[in-house]
């Protein structure tokens, strides 16, 4: 069998999935978390059900040993033929998935200043997996690679040229694997060749981004040099006046790090509502009359709708708007509210279809006679496995 082990390594967690390439079936998936707390744990899901394994030591090496143990236990270890790694930032080095060698590892290391929270963890995952599977091919799949097709007018900031030329200050975009996967699926649902589609893809979770995809290629996106730019997110502010840094520093005496921490971890839905970054909790609170929750959701949907309209500019036309990610796939309210702002583009919601589109369902939620809005379940692990196969073939 040819099965790909997909590794997504975070700073204190390690997410994995074993994908059978012939059927694109997920045989096994799981999450090792709390890796530097008192009781690190590995949770595994398979056809046999859910299994929780207590890890005896802290750290990523122990998590990898735990994953190997589970694969061995389920007689799957010998079937692993390749390993695909999610890497957040590939800068301008990588325009597609790439087989990992010493030069690739160094290039990922060189991108650490662009993603100081993510790339070191991704490298750690690569190192541990290469120790565990020294004889297998390893492939890096970059969140930023899909957006390397953006034209210069879309990715450049209006800053002095040397900041781009010497320091790489530009817009890179993220969630590329998800946007690529759902636009391919949307083309199938529309019954059109991908090369002949103009799609707006909205990936809405705790992190949110929106991408204009023309003929299967990213031509613009909402996230920038870092994942902070663009839409309102769970705890991130999205777009704001850059002088707010100076104002908060002068008014409250905050350091640059303190301001950045607030914008990344205490803003967004959490900041406005004062309650939660979880859309489900906010919708429940809104239904009970909570003013902060109501405003947070209103701002979220309004900003999203503005970005959808903006993405029509590079596309020229909108064949379909795609909702994906945890919020996009499950929040009927967010979809309805967002489309209510988009009458200018001719969207007409079908309330019945919208109500039925939850829990992994994919399909249209609009009436005929205008542009289509679709819900499409994302599967980044499957996309990583498919890209791994593509590189190795």
VOMARTOR-831379 format. One record per residue: residue in one letter; x, y, z of N, C-alpha, C in turn. Coordinates in steps of 0.001 Angstrom, whole numbers, plus 500000, padded with zeros to 6 digits. Example, Ala and Ser with C-alpha at 12.3 -4.5 7.8 and 13.67 -1.06 7.14 Angstrom:
VOMARTOR-831379
a513190494310507800512300495500507800513200496700507800;s512850497750507080513670498940507140512900500030507870;
END
This chain:
VOMARTOR-831379
x500850498802500000500000500000500000500889501253500000;x500341502338499420501059503612499435500269504593500288;x500700504744501523500026505649502456500971506795502795;x500422508005502865501225509176503225500890509603504641;x501925509773505450501754510307506796501883511822506704;x500836512535507098500832514002507050501134514533508449;x502121515417508536502549515982509824502332517491509815;x501647517994510834501418519430511004501855519778512423;x503075520282512544503686520465513864503554521901514343;x502958522083515519502852523394516151503841523512517290;x503847524670517957504843524902519005504644523990520210;x503401523601520513503175522701521653502222521565521291;x502082521302519977501189520242519530501746519605518254;x501238518421517945501635517748516708500404517033516161;x499898517533515041498704516964514410499161516026513294;x498486514900513132498902513984512062497696513290511439;x497920512731510245496892511923509573497600510945508658;x497047509748508538497558508761507598496536508632506479;x496950508993505251496038509041504102496415507949503096;x495429507141502705495642506145501644495446506837500300;x496507506897499510496475507694498281495515507140497231;x495386505818497156494531505230496117493069505632496285;x492613505699497549491196506015497811491003507397498430;x492117508082498753492111509373499468491394509259500818;x491418508063501378490739507803502657491695508096503817;x491160508704504874491953508917506087491830507678506969;x492936506948507084492924505701507871493013505990509354;x493706507072509682494033507364511074494341508852511165;x493893509498512215494295510892512417494375511153513911;x495060512220514266495168512473515702495919513744516029;x495968514023517320496604515236517819497326514933519124;x498627515209519125499400515175520372499446516609520876;x498957516838522091498888518215522585499373518321524023;x499444519592524501499964519892525844501365519288526013;x502183519403524952503466518691524913504473519197525942;x504241520390526491505182520895527511504467521176528832;x503326520477529024502602520567530297502796519274531083;x502182519229532255502400518089533158501939516757532561;x500830516774531807500299515512531281500056515590529768;x501133515472528968500940515476527514500127514260527067;x499319514464526035498393513396525644498285513295524119;x498078512084523620497901511831522194496505511259521983;x495673511957521213494318511480520897494297511003519450;x493834509775519249493850509160517914492430508771517513;x492067509076516255490754508662515721490971507724514544;x490221506625514526490276505691513396488916505029513259;x488788504120512321487520503397512134487145502637513397;x488156502272514178487906501527515423487387502417516551;x487419503731516336486940504660517366488039505602517835;x487850506123519040488772507125519587489646506489520657;x490919506848520638491869506277521589492679507425522196;x492840507427523517493644508460524179494863507799524807;x496045508271524397497304507704524899498012508750525735;x498332508424526979499105509346527824500576509213527456;x501229510339527184502644510318526815503498510403528082;x504541509584528143505324509495529390506301510644529566;x506642511325528466507577512454528548507027513651527794;x507626514819528069507239516030527349507981516118526013;x507470516953525092508196517280523869507731516549522623;x508197517063521482507778516554520180508329515167519867;x509557514866520362510155513545520100509289512442520699;x508791512690521909507927511708522577506591511575521835;x506081512712521317504833512674520534505025511807519286;x506164511977518613506434511182517417506542509696517775;x507184509388518918507275507985519370505879507420519622;x505005508259520197503626507837520457502878507513519174;x503077508366518143502434508149516836502958506850516207;x504284506644516271504876505412515739504298504183516438;x504129504296517769503574503190518551502164502828518098;x501341503851517854499951503626517417499931502997516019;x500794503496515125500870502927513770501288501458513815;x502249501166514697502727499785514856501610498888515383;x500929499400516409499830498679517059498733498298516060;x498443499233515140497359499008514178497868498400512868;x499131497935512908499730497244511768499750498122510501;x500032499416510698500037500363509583501425500932509302;x502364500709510216503678501350510121504398500988508823;x504347499716508442505071499258507255504450499785505957;x503219500317506053502531500799504853502828502268504542;x503482502959505493503811504373505257504901504443504191;x504611505141503078505576505200501969506162506598501760;x505543507624502400506058508996502275505510509832503425;x506172510967503679505737511868504747505592513275504171;x504414513877504358504158515244503892504072516181505075;x504777517297505015504849518236506138504218519575505775;x503324520058506627502819521425506456503877522399506990;x504238523366506156505142524435506578504424525754506315;x504379526628507315503580527852507181504177528819506167;x505480529113506273506045530186505436507191529692504571;x507030529868503265508096529527502326508677530742501637;x508247531955502084508756533185501482508607533156499976;x509614533687499280509626533636497808510456532459497294;x510969531655498236511797530501497844510958529421497154;x509716529218497640508955528040497220507639528432496551;x507492528005495317506260528283494570505374527042494483;x505871525912495005505092524674495005505661523750496079;x504987522626496285505481521618497227506848521124496753;x507714520762497705509115520454497378509624519300498224;x510372518388497596510997517306498351512069517896499267;x512100517420500505512974518022501512514383517442501430;x515373518367501326516791518003501480517427519085502353;x518743519046502493519430519987503386519205521437502962;x519188521684501631518990523053501128517588523564501437;x516585522673501349515199523053501656515058523365503148;x515669522538503989515637522785505438516240524157505749;x517365524483505086518011525781505322517127526935504861;x516442526765503717515550527817503209514366528040504161;x513833526943504735512745527073505725513266527816506954;x514508527501507337515134528197508478515308529681508163;x515677529994506923515869531400506520514559532189506550;x513426531482506493512109532148506539511603532363507974;x512364531928508963511918532072510368511573533519510727;x512366534540510288511979535920510626510580536298510112;x510118535646509028508789535937508478507685535218509249;x508014534109509912507017533349510694507685532791511942;x508041533678512881508828533251514049508103532278514974;x506770532264514943506017531343515810505854529974515148;x505763529953513827505378528728513132506532527925512536;x507429528605511794508465527848511086509397527037511987;x509805527554513182510645526721514050509943525417514445;x508633525500514722507865524296515083507768523352513885;x507523523915512691507456523080511477508777522350511242;x509901523036511470511230522427511314511436521296512310;x510953521516513529511053520497514574510329519223514145;x509139519398513569508358518256513077509099517510511977;x509740518272511076510508517661509984511674516847510552;x512385517455511502513554516771512087513151515475512787;x512090515532513588511667514335514333511145513246513386;x510411513662512352509871512673511410510982512044510572;x512005512840510248513124512295509458513945511297510288;x514005511523511602514663510541512484513826509260512541;x512509509432512606511612508272512721511521507492511407;x511582508227510276511469507585508953512656508008508071;x513862507559508419515057508035507690515130507575506242;x514445506498505908514559505944504553513424506366503623;x512460507145504157511315507544503326511515508943502755;x510880509247501606510922510624501088510025511539501931;x510511512747502201509755513759502954509521514964502040;x508297515502502081507924516611501196507360517756502036;x507771518994501719507244520180502406506164520831501546;x505019521110502168503908521799501494503703523121502234;x503794524231501510503838525566502125502491526278502029;x502054526875503152500819527683503170500888528835502170;x502111529347501956502292530545501136502455530238499648;x502791528988499298503173528673497909502061528961496906;x500821528630497264499685528808496339499540530268495909;x499937531193496790499756532622496509500924533239495735;x501913532427495374503060532954494635502712533325493190;x501483533020492768501021533428491426500411534834491428;x500298535465492615499731536826492654500611537787491852;x499993538708491084500800539708490380501403540706491366;x502457541384490924503177542300491809502267543399492360;x501302543861491539500411544921492019499568544457493209;x499388543130493340498606542593494454499462542305495690;x500726541948495476501525541550496650502445542632497207;x502643543729496454503545544767496967502806545741497882;x503484546146498961503001547231499818503537548554499271;x502841549657499567503292550984499121504337551516500109;x505475550831500149506581551155501047507841551386500219;x508885551998500802510137552162500050510606550834499457;x511050550887498212511373549682497441512408548795498138;x513380549394498819514450548585499423513930547669500529;x512781548023501148512225547152502199511761545825501598;x511300545877500351510955544627499658512205543927499132;x513043544668498415514197544063497758515181543451498750;x515391544114499885516423543661500833515864542841501990;x514584543069502337514047542417503539512780541587503290;x512333541533502042511179540682501713509863541164502273;x509738542489502528508482543021503074507462543115501934;x506524542182501922505486542097500889504349541257501434;x503289541121500660502160540281501050502426538855500550;x502269537882501430502513536479501064501225535653501017;x500296535917501947499063535127502000499276533785502680;x498197533226503229498272531957503959497032531110503631;x496882529986504318495766529045504076495755528554502627;x496920528607501944496963528267500531496483526855500232;x496846525905501105496461524510500875494945524362500889;x494294525051501833492831524992501940492167525658500731;x492638526858500370492044527567499228492199526756497939;x493355526130497767493587525325496565492647524120496524;x492512523450497666491666522252497729490198522595497440;x489660523610498137488211523873498000487855524461496644;x488782525191496011488458525717494677488436524578493646;x489304523594493826489260522416492933487942521656493103;x487509521502494368486243520811494633485056521621494103;x485124522949494251484029523817493786483856523721492269;x484962523671491544484889523542490081484141522264489699;x484404521182490434483695519910490177482197520071490452;x481861520728491583480445520935491940479734521800490884;x480469522755490311479885523644489299479829522981487928;x480565521852487794480615521168486504481376521955485449;x482396522717485908483188523538484976484654523154485083;x485415523297483996486863523087484122487451524167485047;x488366523776485922488974524719486863489572525923486133;x490148525682484957490808526747484175489822527825483732;x488516527508483776487503528453483297486654528995484452;x487216529043485657486432529511486806487029530775487427;x486143531599487977486528532772488781485842532611490138;x486627532264491158486072531864492449486606532728493581;x485744532997494563486173533653495801486074532612496909;x487202532332497550487246531310498586487426531961499954;x486455531735500859486522532295502214486768531179503214;x487997531120503743488360530133504772488140530795506128;x487120530330506843486709530983508084486816530011509252;x487792530264510118487954529471511338488408530420512425;x489294529974513309489864530925514269490761531902513516;x491437531404512470492119532257511508491241532340510275;x491161533511509644490270533690508488491016534372507350;x490801533882506132491338534591504970490442534347503772;x490564535233502807489753535152501597490674535309500393;x490426534525499344491321534520498184490515534553496893;x491007535352495938490450535381494589491243534381493759;x490550533385493198491216532316492445490678532307491017;x491553532639490074491168532744488659491850531623487875;x491045530747487277491610529637486521492491528731487365;x492146528604488649492904527727489537494113528374490184;x494350529668489896495519530349490461495103531519491350;x495823531677492457495567532793493369496020534093492720;x495093535073492658495449536380492085495395537499493123;x494785537226494274494814538180495391494305537462496629;x494706537963497799494278537339499047494287538368500166;x493620538063501272493449539070502322494585539109503332;x495200537955503641496318537967504588497560538533503913;x498478539074504696499605539784504118500949539158504394;x501874539972504905503204539468505246503096538485506411;x502120538734507268501814537837508384500320537515508331;x499869536533509127498427536201509106497539537214509836;x498073538384510203497271539363510951496425540247510038;x496833540420508797496129541330507877494811540721507393;x493857541583507066492651541118506379491406541090507231;x490731539930507217489431539763507871489530539832509383;x488394540091510025488285539905511484488373538397511743;x489124538000512778489303536565513062488920536273514502;x489221535072514957488852534686516318489462535598517367;x490801535733517300491488536606518266492343537668517576;x492391537650516233493202538633515501492321539762514987;x492894540972514972492118542168514612491805542247513129;x492691541676512266492570541963510841493002543392510574;x492544543968509449492989545300509032492734546360510094;x493727547224510289493513548419511119494536549475510722;x494371550673511246495298551773510997496645551434511639;x497740551379510861499028551026511456499493551987512549;x498970553220512540499363554178513576498760553868514939;x497861552871514990497323552450516295498458551958517190;x499495551350516605500664550936517403501238552130518171;x501461553232517448502050554425518066501104555019519105;x499816555083518754498829555661519680498786554885521004;x498727553565520922498652552750522139499948552817522944;x501048552917522223502342553031522898502438554343523671;x502009555432523024502094556749523671501042556914524764;x499837556383524536498732556583525480498835555665526693;x499204554392526445499193553401527530500591552951527957;x501605553441527228502973553043527568503293551608527187;x502509551034526269502745549648525858503973549545524957;x504680548425525060505787548150524144505213547642522821;x506081547594521810505694547063520506505176545628520648;x505849544848521492505455543447521708504072543365522354;x503794544251523314502483544240523987501357544569523009;x501574545575522159500554545946521172500324544779520209;x501421544202519721501325543094518763500604541903519379;x500886541638520650500227540533521365498718540759521453;x498307541999521759496876542325521845496202542150520479;x496870542612519414496283542525518077496141541076517607;x497053540209518048497041538814517611496215537893518503;x496213538170519812495652537187520748494451537660521554;x494168538971521525493080539468522383492067540310521617;x492148540286520299491281541133519474490246540284518733;x489848540718517538488895539940516751487565539740517458;x486953538575517242485661538255517864485750538324519386;x486873537831519921487065537856521382487105539282521896;x487876540139521206488045541517521662486750542308521644;x486016542214520538484780543007520419483711542490521380;x483575541174521465482493540606522276482799540669523771;x484117540627524098484497540531525512484087539203526117;x483783538232525251483177536987525729483931535749525252;x484133535631523930484703534392523391485182534611521963;x486110533754521509486510533747520100485786532641519342;x484904531911520035484194530780519431482857531259518866;x482701531110517559481504531597516870480225530964517419;x480303529677517787479114528981518311478630529623519608;x479582529918520504479227530573521778478649531956521533;x479223532663520567478755534030520282477351534028519697;x477061533063518832475707532982518256474677532674519337;x475068531806520253474177531470521382473926532709522243;x475016533446522529474901534657523357474090535737522641;x474276535856521324473514536830520525472015536540520634;x471671535242520547470262534843520633469653535156521998;x470532535315522993470057535678524342470179537178524604;x470521537931523534470534539391523649471840540009524078;x472942539275524025474249539807524439474741540816523394;x474888542089523794475220543171522851476607542983522236;x477587542590523048478959542420522557479055541311521529;x478383540197521800478385539067520863477710539460519548;x476595540193519658475859540639518466476735541534517598;x477408542505518233478265543431517492479445542695516858;x480054541775517595481208541033517074480837540296515780;x479680539646515776479241538906514589478873539848513439;x478272540986513777477930541986512743479206542491512058;x480219542835512860481482543349512308482155542273511459;x482162541043511955482783539908511259482184539734509865;x480853539719509794480163539474508513480278540665507570;x480237541882508121480341543092507298481717543171506645;x482766542919507444484135542959506898484315541872505839;x483763540701506104483861539585505156483194539954503834;x481988540530503906481252540905502691482018541965501891;x482625542932502587483419543960501900484565543324501126;x485210542335501738486329541660501078485864540806499890;x484691540183500012484155539406498883483982540336497681;x483370541486497916483155542450496830484487542920496246;x485478543144497122486796543590496657487459542538495775;x487259541266496094487891540194495327487281540047493922;x486115540662493691485534540649492336486392541471491379;x487172542417491905487977543307491051489036542524490267;x489920541750490938490911541002490141490309539874489310;x489113539392489687488504538273488963487752538703487704;x487143539890487755486334540342486609484903539852486675;x484700538650487208483348538121487439483458537136488604;x482333536839489243482342535858490336481412534711489960;x481985533544489672481179532360489381480606531767490662;x481416531815491726480946531254493000481743531821494162;x481049531954495283481665532267496575481663530986497387;x482832530613497926482963529370498690483116529692500166;x482284529074500992482444529141502452483099527843502911;x484227527947503642484867526749504170485487527047505527;x486117526034506145486643526184507503485538525946508521;x485903525874509794484939525541510855483713526433510880;x483912527759510722482776528699510719482052528638509382;x482817528665508295482220528674506956481361527460506675;x481792526301507209481067525054506936479869524852507864;x479863525534509015478852525213510024477953526364510473;x478364527612510218477547528727510713476563529213509661;x475315528780509812474259529232508901474068530734509023;x474201531243510261474000532672510498475038533512509757;x476315533152509871477381533934509230477188533953507715;x476828532814507143476613532764505687475443533660505283;x474344533551506029473140534341505712473425535837505839;x474061536211506942474333537628507207475279538211506157;x476306537434505804477282537909504811476613538116503460;x475806537150503038475137537264501739474107538400501727;x473552538728502887472578539832502943473233541170502587;x474561541265502774475296542489502411475710542500500942;x475521541374500236476104541230498903475075541247497776;x473962541951498010472947542092496972473513542712495703;x474516543571495852475138544246494701475749543248493714;x476157542068494219476736541043493334475677540051492847;x474436540201493349473346539382492839473139538035493527;x473697537873494746473485536616495471472071536577496058;x471405535405495937470086535220496544470104533937497367;x470098534083498675470180532929499583468928532060499487;x469129530756499508468031529799499669468064529341501121;x467150529867501984467225529583503422467187528089503752;x466413527338502975466286525903503240467610525175502980;x468226525485501838469528524866501515470573525280502541;x470554526551502920471528527048503898471381526325505236;x470146526116505654469889525456506945470408524021506970;x470374523355505801470783521947505759472269521739505558;x472995522828505327474410522698504972475298522865506203;x475416521804506996476274521800508188476942520427508316;x477967520368509188478565519074509535479225518349508396;x479957519105507548480720518442506491479998518297505161;x478752518815505068478025518768503793478646519769502817;x478587519459501524479056520393500492477944520590499465;x477779521846499021476766522115498006476354523567497991;x475451523948497055475024525338496920474021525744498009;x474041527032498364473074527556499348472306528750498772;x472414528949497449471736530073496801470718529577495778;x469789530487495436468806530179494392469449530342493025;x468834529711492022469348529840490654469055531241490115;x469829531628489112469588532925488483470545534006488920;x471572533647489664472588534612490093473870533858490376;x474881534551490901476101533840491257475821532813492362;x476620531780492397476420530670493341477237530908494603;x476641530635495759477417530526496998477396529054497394;x478579528527497673478730527105497987479328526921499367;x478965525842500009479699525368501176480542524190500700;x481834524233500970482736523142500582483607522787501781;x483535521527502203484361521082503331485827521051502925;x486678521687503726488106521677503410488753520416503959;x489868520036503364490624518879503863492089519114503532;x492748519888504409494143520260504155495053519036504178;x494736518065505051495571516861505138495541516096503808;x494343515979503234494228515269501956494994516003500859;x494906517348500865495624518137499861497129517968500018;x497606517929501274499037517715501515499465516353500989;x498639515332501223498946513981500729498983513950499199;x498003514622498547497950514648497087499166515382496510;x499545516490497156500710517236496663502005516464496896;x502045515696497981503214514846498250503364513818497126;x502240513185496762502263512203495686502713512838494365;x502196514056494100502517514760492862504024515019492753;x504600515483493858506048515778493874506854514500493624;x506452513417494280507230512179494208507020511418492903;x505928511712492191505708511026490916506361511781489771;
END
